[in-house]
Amino acid sequence: MSFIASALLVSIAAGVFGVASLLFFPFVQSLRVVRKERVPHRSMKA
């Protein structure tokens, strides 16, 4: 029973981590895009 319980916990943790990464990856990508877009504008203005 302990092996089955640990396997279920690992699968649930992997599923939660996968969903969190799928939700967090676009947010990080948008932040990187905003930073890349803001830096050239600042350098051109300066």
N, C-alpha and C positions, 0 to 999 in steps of 0.2 A: 504493500500500500504506500509506503514512504517513497518508493521509486516512482510510482504513478503520480503521487502528489507533487514531487519535485519536477517531474516532466511537465505536468500541467502548469506549474508556476513558471517554468522556463518558457513554455510556449506562450503563456499570457504576457510575460515580460517582453518577449520578442515581438509580439503583436502590438503592444503598447508602444514600444520603441520604434517600430516601423511606422505606425500612424503618426507619432510625434515627429519623426524625421521627415515624413511626407508633408506635414503641416509646417514644419520649421524651415525646410529647404527653400521654398519660394520666398519666404520672408527674408532669409539671408541673401538670396539672389537679388531681391529688390533693393536691399540696403546696399549691396555692392554696386548695382547699376546706378543708384542715386549718387553714391560717392564718386563713381567714375564720371558721371555727368557734371557734378558740381565742381570738381577740381579743374577741368579745362576752362570752364566759364570764369572761375576766379583768377586763373593765370592770365586769361585774355584781358580781363578787366584791369588787372594790376600791370 
